[in-house]
Amino acid sequence: MGLKERLNRPGFWRLMVGQTVSSLGDWMGTLALMYFVLELSDSTTAVGGVLVLRLLPSAVGAPVAARIVTHWPRREVMMYANLAMMAMAFVLPVVPLLWWVYLWAFAIELAALVFLPARDASIPFLIEDPEERKHGDEHDTGTLEVANGITMATSYGMIPVGAGVFGLVLWATDALGWEGHWQYLAVFWLDALTYLACYLAIRSIADLGPAPGERPSGDRKKQEGTFLEGLRLPVVRGVLPGIAVVALGLGALFSLGVVFVRNVLEAGPIGFGTLVALFGVGAVTGLMIVRRGTWDLMKQIKTATVVQGIVIATMGLIASVAWAFAGAVVFGGAATAALVGGITYLQQGLEGYRRNLALTAFHATLRFGLALAALIAGAAADLLLHWDETPLGLRPSQAVLAVSGLIVIAGTFLIRRPREPSGDSG
């Protein structure tokens, strides 16, 4: 069966449609959350607390998420996660108090941590032929990479769209005379509707697995299917350092991007919007390269991660608008290639419930690392600014970006191919 026939399966595209709509709501809600918190608190520190909300669920919720995605049918996991996120997004803006907003934002992140590994574990199930599944044939790596690339595109490709819709909602509510709290009610309730649309799309899919034999059985249920077991898998130990350093690069840019564009490049909001849009262009470019490539997956992860580190370091050192825009394209392509390669490597190298555990560890590491890196990068830049330090004549955001890039490059030496045959994917 060819690539086109595998990817044209109705179940796969229904999942992608639902993923696209809910991702639009995710990014729109993320921007709204930051602005809403700033309006409630008038504190940049409180806005930084939003990043903590993205860190804690990965730290405390990953073991629970691993249990859920291992022992429950994936279709039900994703359906109930979307219903939960819909209800939470609906109640989040109702009470304009900081602790209330933090509470429900934290709960939404927990539900998302359950949804994502179930989604990724469903991809091989949806694109493989039932007869191949019955005979235990291996997954086609190229097809998996393309499918994962499409999944990644439907998620991160919605960043500029979500930002645009957020701005459009604020403009429309202004025109209607709605102010302050009422504007955020409109945004978050629209966000809630996107989760409902994703629920309906997944509900229309007959089956998402797991297939017979994918769950632990008998006495193994007591010892297996835990998050720690997922972290001990050789395939996971080989890939996670790469995901961690990719998260470091993404987190540093997430934290310092606005300040870097405004204070160093002096490009303003339009410049930052252009930078985000070019990141999306790079992501699409990376998907096209991955689609045509036939290289080893582990080499792809390492190479893409090194390129990402070089781009971040040179962005900080050169501080040129032209290079920042060009670098955004290269960075988007490299980050996408590394993440798609990592997901595909885990899907290809593992079967059954261990794949679910590995993908839970993947998303927990990515989200935890991104948030932690964003907090550290922001704090480091603030300290340099407070001390009035300019290392090598670089402004604080420049210096932190340059150092972050060097750490990303150094971190690639931790990415190692497992010796076990089960990990020799790619």
C-alpha positions as CSV (number, residue, x, y, z in Angstrom):
1,M,0.0,0.0,0.0
2,G,1.4,3.4,-1.1
3,L,1.9,6.6,0.9
4,K,-1.1,8.3,-0.6
5,E,-3.5,5.5,0.2
6,R,-2.3,5.3,3.8
7,L,-2.7,9.0,4.4
8,N,-6.1,9.2,2.7
9,R,-7.8,7.1,5.3
10,P,-10.9,8.9,6.6
11,G,-10.0,8.3,10.3
12,F,-6.6,10.0,9.9
13,W,-8.1,13.1,8.3
14,R,-10.9,13.3,10.8
15,L,-8.4,13.3,13.6
16,M,-6.3,16.0,11.7
17,V,-9.4,18.2,11.3
18,G,-10.2,18.0,15.0
19,Q,-6.5,18.6,15.9
20,T,-6.4,21.7,13.6
21,V,-9.5,23.3,15.1
22,S,-8.5,22.6,18.7
23,S,-4.9,23.8,18.1
24,L,-6.4,27.1,16.8
25,G,-8.2,27.4,20.1
26,D,-5.1,26.4,22.1
27,W,-3.0,29.2,20.7
28,M,-5.7,31.7,20.8
29,G,-6.4,30.8,24.5
30,T,-2.7,30.9,25.3
31,L,-2.4,34.5,24.1
32,A,-5.6,35.4,25.8
33,L,-4.4,33.9,29.1
34,M,-1.3,36.0,29.1
35,Y,-3.1,39.2,28.4
36,F,-5.9,38.3,30.8
37,V,-3.4,37.6,33.6
38,L,-1.6,40.9,32.9
39,E,-4.9,42.8,33.0
40,L,-5.9,41.2,36.3
41,S,-2.5,41.7,38.0
42,D,-0.7,44.4,36.1
43,S,2.4,42.4,36.9
44,T,4.9,40.9,34.4
45,T,5.8,38.4,37.2
46,A,2.3,37.1,37.2
47,V,2.4,36.7,33.5
48,G,5.6,34.6,34.1
49,G,3.4,32.4,36.3
50,V,1.6,31.3,33.2
51,L,4.8,29.5,32.2
52,V,4.8,27.7,35.6
53,L,1.4,26.4,34.8
54,R,2.9,24.7,31.7
55,L,5.7,23.3,33.8
56,L,3.9,21.8,36.8
57,P,1.4,19.5,34.9
58,S,4.3,17.7,33.2
59,A,6.0,17.2,36.6
60,V,3.0,16.0,38.6
61,G,0.7,14.7,35.9
62,A,2.9,12.6,33.7
63,P,2.6,9.4,35.8
64,V,-1.2,9.7,35.9
65,A,-1.3,10.4,32.1
66,A,0.8,7.3,31.5
67,R,-1.6,5.1,33.4
68,I,-4.6,6.6,31.5
69,V,-3.3,6.3,28.0
70,T,-2.0,2.7,28.7
71,H,-5.1,1.2,30.1
72,W,-8.0,3.1,28.4
73,P,-9.0,3.1,24.7
74,R,-7.5,6.0,22.9
75,R,-10.7,7.2,21.4
76,E,-12.3,7.6,24.8
77,V,-9.2,9.2,26.3
78,M,-9.2,11.9,23.6
79,M,-12.9,12.4,23.6
80,Y,-13.1,12.9,27.4
81,A,-10.0,15.0,27.4
82,N,-11.6,17.4,24.9
83,L,-14.8,17.5,26.9
84,A,-12.9,18.3,30.0
85,M,-10.9,21.1,28.3
86,M,-14.1,22.5,26.9
87,A,-15.7,22.8,30.3
88,M,-12.6,24.2,31.8
89,A,-12.1,26.9,29.1
90,F,-15.8,27.8,29.6
91,V,-15.5,28.4,33.4
92,L,-11.9,29.9,33.3
93,P,-12.9,33.6,32.5
94,V,-16.2,33.6,34.5
95,V,-14.5,34.7,37.8
96,P,-12.0,37.5,37.2
97,L,-9.6,36.5,40.0
98,L,-6.0,35.5,39.5
99,W,-6.1,32.3,41.6
100,W,-9.3,31.1,39.7
101,V,-7.7,31.7,36.3
102,Y,-4.5,29.9,37.4
103,L,-6.4,26.9,38.7
104,W,-8.3,26.2,35.5
105,A,-5.3,27.0,33.3
106,F,-3.4,24.4,35.2
107,A,-6.2,21.8,34.9
108,I,-6.4,22.4,31.1
109,E,-2.7,21.6,30.8
110,L,-3.2,18.3,32.7
111,A,-6.0,17.3,30.3
112,A,-3.7,18.2,27.3
113,L,-0.9,16.1,28.7
114,V,-3.4,13.1,28.6
115,F,-4.6,14.0,25.1
116,L,-1.3,14.3,23.3
117,P,0.3,10.9,23.8
118,A,-3.0,9.2,23.0
119,R,-3.2,11.2,19.8
120,D,0.4,10.3,18.7
121,A,-0.1,6.6,19.6
122,S,-3.2,6.6,17.4
123,I,-1.3,7.7,14.2
124,P,0.4,4.4,13.4
125,F,-2.9,2.6,14.1
126,L,-4.8,4.9,11.7
127,I,-2.4,4.7,8.7
128,E,-1.6,1.0,8.8
129,D,-3.6,-1.6,6.9
130,P,-5.6,-4.0,9.1
131,E,-4.1,-7.0,7.3
132,E,-0.6,-5.7,8.0
133,R,-1.5,-5.1,11.6
134,K,-2.9,-8.7,11.8
135,H,0.4,-10.1,10.5
136,G,2.6,-7.9,12.6
137,D,4.3,-6.1,9.7
138,E,6.5,-3.2,10.6
139,H,5.4,0.4,10.1
140,D,6.8,2.2,7.1
141,T,9.2,4.9,8.5
142,G,8.7,7.4,5.6
143,T,4.9,7.2,5.9
144,L,5.0,7.7,9.7
145,E,7.3,10.7,9.3
146,V,4.9,12.3,6.9
147,A,1.9,11.6,9.1
148,N,3.7,13.0,12.1
149,G,4.7,16.0,10.1
150,I,1.1,16.7,9.2
151,T,0.1,16.3,12.8
152,M,2.9,18.8,13.9
153,A,1.8,21.2,11.2
154,T,-1.8,21.2,12.3
155,S,-0.6,22.1,15.8
156,Y,2.2,24.6,15.4
157,G,1.0,25.9,12.1
158,M,-2.0,27.4,14.0
159,I,0.2,29.8,16.1
160,P,-0.1,32.8,13.7
161,V,-3.7,31.9,12.9
162,G,-4.6,31.7,16.6
163,A,-2.9,35.1,17.1
164,G,-4.9,36.5,14.3
165,V,-8.2,35.2,15.5
166,F,-7.4,36.5,19.0
167,G,-6.9,40.0,17.6
168,L,-10.0,39.7,15.5
169,V,-12.1,38.8,18.5
170,L,-10.7,41.7,20.5
171,W,-11.5,44.1,17.6
172,A,-15.0,42.7,17.2
173,T,-15.8,43.0,20.9
174,D,-14.4,46.6,20.9
175,A,-16.7,47.4,18.0
176,L,-19.7,46.0,20.0
177,G,-18.8,48.1,23.0
178,W,-17.6,45.1,25.2
179,E,-14.7,46.0,27.4
180,G,-12.3,44.3,29.9
181,H,-13.7,41.0,31.3
182,W,-16.3,40.6,28.6
183,Q,-13.7,40.4,25.9
184,Y,-12.0,37.5,27.5
185,L,-15.3,35.7,28.0
186,A,-15.8,35.8,24.2
187,V,-12.3,34.5,23.5
188,F,-12.3,31.6,26.0
189,W,-15.9,30.6,25.1
190,L,-14.8,30.5,21.4
191,D,-11.8,28.4,22.6
192,A,-14.3,26.0,24.4
193,L,-16.2,25.6,21.1
194,T,-13.0,24.4,19.3
195,Y,-12.6,21.6,21.9
196,L,-16.2,20.6,21.2
197,A,-15.4,20.5,17.5
198,C,-12.4,18.2,18.1
199,Y,-14.6,16.0,20.3
200,L,-17.1,15.6,17.5
201,A,-14.4,14.8,15.0
202,I,-12.9,12.1,17.2
203,R,-16.3,10.7,18.0
204,S,-16.9,10.1,14.3
205,I,-13.8,7.7,14.1
206,A,-14.8,4.1,14.7
207,D,-11.6,2.9,16.4
208,L,-8.2,4.3,17.4
209,G,-6.9,1.3,19.2
210,P,-5.2,-0.1,21.1
211,A,-5.1,-3.3,19.1
212,P,-5.3,-6.7,20.8
213,G,-2.1,-7.3,22.7
214,E,-1.2,-3.6,23.1
215,R,-2.1,-3.4,26.8
216,P,-0.4,-5.1,29.7
217,S,-2.2,-8.2,30.8
218,G,-2.6,-10.3,33.9
219,D,-0.2,-9.6,36.7
220,R,1.9,-7.3,34.5
221,K,-0.7,-4.6,35.0
222,K,0.6,-4.1,38.6
223,Q,4.2,-3.8,37.6
224,E,4.0,-2.4,34.1
225,G,2.4,0.6,32.4
226,T,4.0,3.1,34.7
227,F,5.6,6.4,33.7
228,L,9.0,5.3,35.2
229,E,8.9,2.2,33.1
230,G,8.6,4.4,30.0
231,L,11.6,6.5,31.1
232,R,13.7,3.3,31.5
233,L,13.1,2.1,28.0
234,P,16.4,2.2,26.0
235,V,14.7,3.8,22.9
236,V,13.3,6.6,25.2
237,R,16.6,7.2,26.9
238,G,18.2,7.6,23.5
239,V,15.7,10.2,22.2
240,L,14.8,12.3,25.3
241,P,18.1,14.2,25.6
242,G,17.4,15.5,22.1
243,I,13.9,16.5,22.9
244,A,15.2,18.2,26.1
245,V,17.7,20.4,24.1
246,V,15.1,21.2,21.4
247,A,12.8,22.3,24.3
248,L,15.7,24.5,25.6
249,G,16.0,26.3,22.3
250,L,12.2,26.7,21.9
251,G,11.9,27.9,25.5
252,A,14.6,30.5,25.2
253,L,13.1,32.0,22.1
254,F,9.6,31.9,23.7
255,S,10.8,33.7,26.7
256,L,13.1,36.3,25.1
257,G,11.6,36.7,21.6
258,V,9.4,39.7,22.3
259,V,12.2,41.6,24.3
260,F,14.8,40.7,21.7
261,V,12.7,42.0,18.8
262,R,11.6,45.1,20.6
263,N,14.8,46.2,22.4
264,V,17.6,44.7,20.3
265,L,16.2,44.6,16.7
266,E,13.9,47.5,17.3
267,A,11.4,45.9,14.9
268,G,8.2,46.4,17.0
269,P,5.1,44.2,17.0
270,I,5.0,43.9,13.2
271,G,8.6,42.6,13.3
272,F,7.7,40.0,16.0
273,G,4.6,38.9,14.0
274,T,6.8,38.5,10.9
275,L,9.2,36.4,12.9
276,V,6.5,34.1,14.1
277,A,5.1,33.8,10.6
278,L,8.5,32.9,9.2
279,F,8.9,30.3,11.9
280,G,5.8,28.7,10.4
281,V,7.3,28.9,6.9
282,G,10.3,27.1,8.3
283,A,8.2,24.4,9.9
284,V,6.5,23.7,6.5
285,T,9.9,23.7,4.8
286,G,11.2,21.2,7.4
287,L,8.2,19.0,6.7
288,M,9.0,19.0,3.0
289,I,12.6,18.1,3.6
290,V,11.6,15.3,6.0
291,R,9.1,14.0,3.4
292,R,11.9,13.7,0.8
293,G,14.6,12.5,3.0
294,T,15.7,8.8,3.4
295,W,18.3,9.4,6.2
296,D,18.6,7.6,9.5
297,L,16.2,9.0,12.1
298,M,18.8,9.4,14.9
299,K,21.1,11.3,12.6
300,Q,18.2,13.5,11.6
301,I,17.5,14.3,15.2
302,K,21.1,15.1,16.0
303,T,21.7,17.2,12.8
304,A,18.5,19.2,13.2
305,T,19.3,19.9,16.9
306,V,22.8,21.1,16.0
307,V,21.4,23.4,13.3
308,Q,18.8,24.8,15.8
309,G,21.6,25.6,18.3
310,I,23.8,27.3,15.7
311,V,20.8,29.5,14.6
312,I,20.0,30.5,18.2
313,A,23.6,31.3,19.1
314,T,24.2,33.4,15.9
315,M,20.9,35.2,16.3
316,G,22.1,36.5,19.7
317,L,25.6,37.3,18.5
318,I,24.7,39.0,15.2
319,A,21.5,40.7,16.2
320,S,20.5,41.6,12.6
321,V,16.9,41.9,11.5
322,A,17.8,40.2,8.2
323,W,19.5,37.3,9.9
324,A,16.7,37.0,12.5
325,F,14.1,36.6,9.8
326,A,16.2,34.2,7.8
327,G,17.2,32.4,11.0
328,A,13.5,32.0,12.0
329,V,12.9,30.0,8.8
330,V,16.0,27.8,9.4
331,F,15.1,27.4,13.1
332,G,11.5,26.4,12.3
333,G,12.7,23.8,9.9
334,A,15.3,22.3,12.2
335,A,13.0,22.2,15.3
336,T,10.2,20.5,13.2
337,A,12.6,17.9,11.7
338,A,14.0,17.1,15.2
339,L,10.6,16.7,16.8
340,V,9.0,14.8,14.0
341,G,12.1,12.5,13.9
342,G,11.8,11.9,17.7
343,I,8.2,11.0,17.6
344,T,8.7,8.7,14.6
345,Y,11.7,7.0,16.2
346,L,9.6,6.1,19.2
347,Q,6.6,5.0,17.2
348,Q,8.9,2.9,14.9
349,G,11.0,1.4,17.7
350,L,8.2,0.4,20.1
351,E,4.9,-1.4,20.0
352,G,1.9,-1.8,22.2
353,Y,1.5,-0.1,25.6
354,R,5.3,0.8,25.7
355,R,4.7,3.1,22.7
356,N,2.0,4.9,24.8
357,L,4.5,5.3,27.7
358,A,7.2,6.5,25.5
359,L,5.0,9.2,23.9
360,T,3.9,10.3,27.3
361,A,7.5,10.7,28.3
362,F,8.2,12.6,25.1
363,H,5.4,15.2,25.6
364,A,6.2,15.5,29.3
365,T,9.8,16.2,28.6
366,L,9.0,18.7,25.8
367,R,6.5,20.7,27.8
368,F,8.5,20.6,31.1
369,G,11.7,21.5,29.3
370,L,10.1,24.3,27.3
371,A,8.6,25.9,30.4
372,L,11.7,25.5,32.5
373,A,14.0,26.9,29.8
374,A,11.7,29.8,29.4
375,L,11.7,30.6,33.1
376,I,15.5,30.3,33.4
377,A,16.2,32.3,30.2
378,G,13.9,35.1,31.3
379,A,15.4,35.1,34.9
380,A,18.9,35.2,33.5
381,A,18.2,38.1,31.2
382,D,16.5,40.0,34.1
383,L,19.5,39.4,36.3
384,L,21.9,40.7,33.7
385,L,19.7,43.7,33.2
386,H,19.5,44.3,37.0
387,W,23.3,44.0,37.4
388,D,23.7,46.3,34.3
389,E,26.0,43.6,32.8
390,T,26.7,43.5,29.0
391,P,29.0,40.4,28.5
392,L,31.2,41.0,25.4
393,G,29.1,44.1,24.7
394,L,25.9,42.0,24.2
395,R,22.6,43.1,25.6
396,P,21.1,40.7,28.2
397,S,18.7,39.0,25.8
398,Q,21.4,38.7,23.2
399,A,23.8,37.1,25.7
400,V,21.3,34.6,27.0
401,L,20.2,33.6,23.5
402,A,23.9,33.0,22.5
403,V,24.6,30.9,25.6
404,S,21.3,29.0,25.1
405,G,22.4,28.1,21.5
406,L,25.8,26.8,22.7
407,I,24.1,24.7,25.4
408,V,21.8,23.2,22.7
409,I,24.8,22.3,20.6
410,A,26.6,20.7,23.6
411,G,23.4,18.8,24.5
412,T,23.4,16.9,21.2
413,F,26.4,14.8,22.5
414,L,23.9,13.2,25.0
415,I,21.8,11.8,22.1
416,R,22.8,8.2,21.7
417,R,21.4,5.3,19.8
418,P,20.4,2.4,22.1
419,R,22.3,-0.8,21.8
420,E,19.2,-3.0,22.1
421,P,17.8,-4.3,18.8
422,S,14.4,-2.9,19.7
423,G,15.8,0.6,19.5
424,D,17.5,0.2,16.1
425,S,14.8,2.1,14.2
426,G,15.3,4.4,11.4
